[in-house]
Amino acid sequence: RWSRGLGDVYKRQPLALRLVIGTTTAEIARLFLVAPATMAARITRAKKKIVTAGIPLSRPVDDELRARLNDVCRTIYLAFTAGYTPGHGPHLLRSDLAGEALELAAVTHRLVPEAEQVRALYALLLLQHARRDAREREGRLVTLADQDRSLWHRDELQAGLGLVAELPALKGYGEELRLQGLIAVEHARASTAADTDWEAIAMRYADLEALTGSPVVRLNRAVAVAETNGARAGLALLNGLDETLPGNHRLHAVRADLARRAGDMGLARASYAEALKVCANEMELEHLAARLDSLDAPGA
């Protein structure tokens, strides 16, 4: 119940991730797109406020839980992201952590089955986590296009598809989750990478960007647009993201891949090099280095 006394979402969610789930401060900073020192100071201030104000640490009663469902959903999704795409260390995926976040979503859905934003969250996490076993092979990153889809967990995909199908258009954060779920549905429906309806995905990302203004959504939209309108169209959508996503290795990696497809090998080489400078995940570093080296291969 201490979160009731913290009036800022940027205090409540980081503190919950740090104290309740155990996410590292560096990882929380990555999730919130701020420097680790900034996030450390933010968490310290929140702790001091709790102590100074004497805010009790207790389980929220039923009405309080419902009133804070958006915050609960955001925190669970951030915890899932920290496990599903770790920004630091040797692992491409912390399946145990992502699985714990999925279980939290399942428990919350059982507690408040009528809450549509919770249903949207649970569906999204099911659809994403279902692909976990195909994301790496023999210690190497496997891109979505190259994944063995027979390794996807069909029971989880079917459960997620069913939950999304029941959702009406929502408002606010619930709609953000629903749109992300609809994007995940398009991947789940495609029996092969070539069957993916990238036009539908690009449209969903456009709706999501209009709703959120998120630079990360713009980055993902650029990938989808490149699949429908060509690499140069995708590259154009990356303009301006260096200011809003400083130090984001995925921005440089996407630019490098799109530049490669567009035939701009100079930009591709420079962008892979920038991605390598700022990436802190060891498996992704290996993948990026291999991509850079392959530019010199015959026929690249």
N, C-alpha and C positions, 0 to 999 in steps of 0.2 A: 504493500500500500504506500510505500515511500514515494513512488513515482507521482502520486497525486500532488505532492508538494513541490515537484519540479515542473515549473510552468513551460519549459522549452523542450520541444521534441528532440532537439539536438543535444540535450542533457539526458533525457530519460532513456532513449534508445541506446546510446553508447554505454551508459552505466549498466543497463540490463545485460547488454552483450558481454561486458567485462566481468561483472560480479555474479551474474546468474549463469551465464553460458560458458564463461571463461575464455572468450575470444581475446586474442592479444591486442594491445593498444595499436601496434603497427597495422594489424589487419583491419581494425575498426577504422583507422584513419584512411586506409585505402577505400573502404566501402563508402565513406562519407566524402571522399575526394578532397581531403585536407592533409596537411603535413602531420607526421606523427607527434611532433612537439605540440602542435596546436590541439590535437585530440587529447594528449596527455594532460594538458592544462585544463581542458574542458571537463575531463573526468574528475580531476582533482577538485575543481571548483564545485562540482555537483556533490561529491562526497562531503566536502566541508559544509555545504548547505544543509545536507541531511543531518549531520551531527549537530550543527549550530541550532537548527530549528527543532531538533528532537523528533523528527518524522519517524513513526514506527515502521518496522519491517514486518509486514503481515500479509496474509493472503487476501486478495480483494474479494468482497462479497459479490453476489450475483449481479446486482445492478451496476456496481463499479466495473466489473469485467466487461459487461456489454457496452458501457460508456467509453471504454478504452480499447475497443476491438481493433480499430485501425492501427493504434500504436502496437498492440500485440502482434498483429499481422506483419507490420513493417519489421519488427524485431526478429520474428521467426524467419522472415525471408532473408534478412541480412545475415542471420546465423547460417541459413542454408547456403547462401552465396559464399560465405567464408569457408565452408567445407567443400562445396562443389567446384569452386575455382580459387584455390588458395593463392594469394599474391606472393607468398614467400615460402622458401624451403624446398625440399626435394620432391614433394608430391604434386602431381597434377590434380589429384582428387583426394579429399579426405572423406571417404564414403561413410565412415563411422559418424563424423560430425554432421554431414549432410543428412544421414539417416535419422539422427537424433532430432534435427530440426523438422524433418518430415513427420516424425512421431508426435512432436509438439503440435504440428498443424492438425494431425489426426485427432489428438486429444481435444484440442480446442473445437474442432468440428463436432465431436461427440457432445461436448458441453453446450454448444449453442448451434445446433443443426440448422436453425432457421436463418442464421447470419450469412448473407450472401457473399460478403467480402471474405469470410473465412472459407466458405465453399470454393470460392475462386482461388484463394491461396492454396488450399489443399490440392485442388485439381492441377494447378501449375506445377507444384513441387512433385507430384506424382509423375507428370509427363516429362519433366526434366530428369528426375532421378532414375527413371526407367532406362535411360541411355548409359548409365554409369559404366557397365562392364565393357562397353565398346569404345570407350574414350582413350584407352591406351593399349598397346600391344608390345610385349617383350620390353617393357620399360620405355617405350617411345609414345609420344603424343600421336593420336589418330584424329585427323580432322573429321568434321561431320560428314563431308562428302565421301570419305573413304571408310566410314565405320561399317562394320559387319552388323547389319540390322537384325540378323537372327539372334544376336546377343541382347537385344533390347528386351526388357521384361514386359511381355504382352499383357499380363494380368494388370500391371500397374498402368499401362497405356490405356487399356479398356476402361479401367476405373476412372482415370482422369478424363477420358473422352466423354464418359457418361455424365460426370459432374459438370463439365463445361457446357454440354448440351442443354442442361437444365437452367442455365443462368440467363436472366434477362439483362438488358443494358443497365448498368449501374451508374453510380455517381462517385466522384472523387477517387480515393485510393482503390476502392472496390473495382471501379472501371479500369484502372491501371492494371490490376491483377487479371481481370477478365480478358483484356486485350492481349496481354502477354500469354495467357492461356490459349487464346485463339491462334496465336502465332505458333505455339508449341503443338497445337492440334495439326497444323499443316505439315509439320515435320513427321508427326506420328502417323499420319495418313499415307505418306509417301512410301511405297514399297522399295523404291530406290532413290538415290539422290537426284537422278534425272527427272523423276516424277514429281518433284517438289513444286508446288504452286508459288513461285517466288513473287509473282505479281500480287497475289492475295497477301503475302507476308509484307511486301513493301507498303501496301495500303494500310495494313494494321499498324505498322510502325509509324506511318504518317499520322494516323489518328492518335497514336500514343505520344508522339512528339508534340502534337498540337495541345494535348491535354497536360503534359508535364513540362515541356520545354527542356527536357533533359539532354545534355550533350552525349551521354552514353546511348540513349535511344537514337540520336542522330547518327552515331557511329554504326550502330546495328542496322539502321535504315540504309546507310550507304552501301553496306554489303548486299542487302536485298535488292536495292536499285541497280547495282552493278550486274546482278544476275538477270535482270529484266531489260535494262537499257544500255548495258555495256560498262566496261571498266571506267571510262572517262566520266560518265555520268555519276558513278559512285565516288570517284575522286573529287568531283566538284562539290559534293555534299560534305567533304571533310574540311573545306575552307573555314577557317575561324576556330576550329576545335583545338588547335594548339594552345590557345589562350584559356579555354574553359576546361581542358583536360591536360594540364601540364604534368609531365612525367608519367603519362599513361602509355605503357609499352604497347598496348593493343592498338592504339591509334596509329603508331608508327608501323606496326606489323600489317595492319589492314592497308595502309597507304602503300607499303612495299609490295604487297600481293597484287593490289589493283594496278600499281605502276608497272609491274612485271607483265600483267595481262595486257596493258595498254601499249607495251613496247618501249616504255621509258626506263631503260635499265639503269641509267644514272640515278634517277629518283628512287628506284627500287633498292639499289645498293646503299644509298645514303640512308634510306628509311629503315632498312634492316639493321644497319649499324647503330642508328639511334635507338631502335627497340632493344638491341643487345645491351646498350649502356644503362637502361633504366629497368629492365626486367629483373625480377628477383626470384622467380620460380625456376628451379634448376631444369625441369623437364621442358619447359617452354624455351629456356635459353638454348638447350640442345637443338630443339626444333628450329628456332630462328637461325642458329648458326648453320644448320644444314641447308636451310633455304637460301641463305646468303652464299654459301659455297656452291650451290647448284646453279647460280647465275653464270658461273664460268664454265659449266658443262656444255658440251656440243648440243646445239639445238635449243638452248635455254631461251 
